[in-house]
Amino acid sequence: MNRSEAAARGAAGRSAAVVRARAGCDLRRELHSAVDTHSHVVVDLAEVPTLDDAMLGQLVRAHRNARRRGGMVCLAAPSRVVITVLHTMHVDGLFPMFDDCGAALEFLAEPGERSVDGGEGRPRSGVQLGVAGR
């Protein structure tokens, strides 16, 4: 996992970090460090085909810690399987999701208030989650 600091700054001048999730890396340590040093965190999931329970717990913990500090955690490039896992576990509303890191950083750089629960996140293009019978 390689964390790179991004130059995204919102109206309050708050920074965002990008955490690149990869198999076999210490996601917990990277997320903890990013949340401790930045207002917002973008987790790049481009190389993560699915989420296990440990990774899901780490993302939720990072969300909770960022929220306490007035920030948010966004997900970039989640696979359809990752989106389905998040939806099934009823935590998809916690994370604004974007097609790539650039879109997430643009969102975070926009001035103005946004919900830390993902209320203003733009859904990934072409991704729709539905419930049977609706």
C-alpha positions in Angstrom: 0.0 0.0 0.0 1.3 3.4 -0.9 -0.2 6.6 0.6 0.3 9.8 -1.3 -0.7 13.2 0.0 -3.0 15.0 -2.4 -3.3 18.7 -2.9 -7.0 18.8 -2.6 -8.1 21.6 -0.4 -11.7 22.7 0.3 -13.0 26.0 1.4 -11.6 25.5 4.9 -8.1 24.7 3.5 -8.4 21.1 4.7 -6.3 18.4 3.0 -7.1 15.0 1.7 -4.9 11.9 1.6 -5.1 9.0 -0.9 -4.6 5.5 0.5 -4.0 2.9 -2.2 -5.4 -0.5 -1.0 -3.5 -3.5 -2.3 -3.5 -7.2 -1.4 -1.2 -8.1 1.5 -0.6 -4.5 2.7 -1.3 -3.0 6.1 -4.5 -1.1 5.4 -5.3 -0.5 9.1 -2.0 1.3 9.6 -2.3 3.3 6.4 -5.9 4.4 7.2 -5.0 5.3 10.8 -2.1 7.4 9.7 -4.1 9.1 6.9 -7.1 9.9 9.2 -4.8 11.2 11.9 -3.0 13.6 9.6 -5.7 14.7 7.0 -9.2 15.9 7.2 -10.4 13.6 4.4 -9.2 10.3 3.0 -9.8 8.8 -0.4 -9.3 5.0 -0.5 -8.3 3.8 -3.9 -9.9 0.3 -4.3 -8.9 -0.2 -8.0 -6.7 -3.2 -7.1 -9.2 -4.7 -4.6 -11.6 -7.1 -6.2 -13.6 -7.8 -3.0 -13.8 -6.9 0.7 -13.3 -9.3 3.5 -14.6 -8.7 7.0 -11.3 -7.3 8.3 -11.1 -4.7 5.5 -14.7 -3.7 5.9 -14.2 -3.2 9.6 -11.1 -1.0 8.9 -13.1 1.1 6.4 -15.9 1.6 8.9 -13.5 2.5 11.7 -11.7 5.0 9.5 -15.1 6.5 8.6 -16.0 6.9 12.3 -12.6 8.4 13.2 -12.7 10.9 10.2 -16.3 11.9 11.1 -15.2 12.6 14.7 -12.7 15.1 13.3 -15.2 16.6 10.8 -13.8 14.8 7.8 -14.9 12.0 5.6 -13.7 8.8 3.8 -14.5 8.4 0.1 -14.0 5.3 -2.0 -12.5 5.4 -5.4 -12.9 2.7 -8.1 -14.8 0.1 -6.1 -15.6 -3.0 -8.0 -19.2 -4.2 -8.4 -18.5 -6.9 -5.8 -17.2 -4.3 -3.3 -20.3 -2.2 -3.9 -22.5 -5.2 -3.4 -20.7 -6.1 -0.1 -21.1 -2.6 1.2 -24.8 -2.5 0.2 -25.4 -6.0 1.8 -23.8 -4.9 5.0 -25.8 -1.6 5.0 -22.8 0.6 5.1 -22.8 1.8 1.5 -24.4 5.1 2.7 -21.3 5.9 4.8 -18.9 6.3 1.8 -19.3 8.6 -1.2 -18.1 6.4 -4.1 -16.4 7.7 -7.3 -15.0 6.2 -10.5 -11.5 7.3 -9.7 -9.3 9.2 -7.2 -9.4 12.3 -9.3 -13.2 12.6 -9.1 -13.1 12.0 -5.4 -10.5 14.7 -4.9 -12.5 17.1 -7.0 -15.5 16.5 -4.8 -13.5 17.1 -1.7 -11.9 20.3 -3.1 -15.3 21.8 -3.8 -16.2 24.6 -1.3 -19.2 24.2 0.9 -20.6 21.9 3.5 -21.2 18.2 2.7 -22.6 15.4 4.7 -20.0 13.2 6.4 -22.4 10.3 5.8 -22.1 10.4 2.1 -25.1 12.5 1.5 -23.6 14.5 -1.4 -21.3 11.8 -2.9 -21.8 11.3 -6.6 -22.5 7.7 -7.4 -20.2 5.9 -9.8 -21.5 6.1 -13.3 -23.4 3.1 -14.5 -23.8 1.7 -11.0 -27.2 1.1 -9.7 -28.1 -1.0 -6.7 -31.7 -2.2 -6.7 -33.8 -4.3 -4.4 -35.9 -7.1 -6.0 -39.6 -6.2 -6.2 -39.1 -2.5 -6.3 
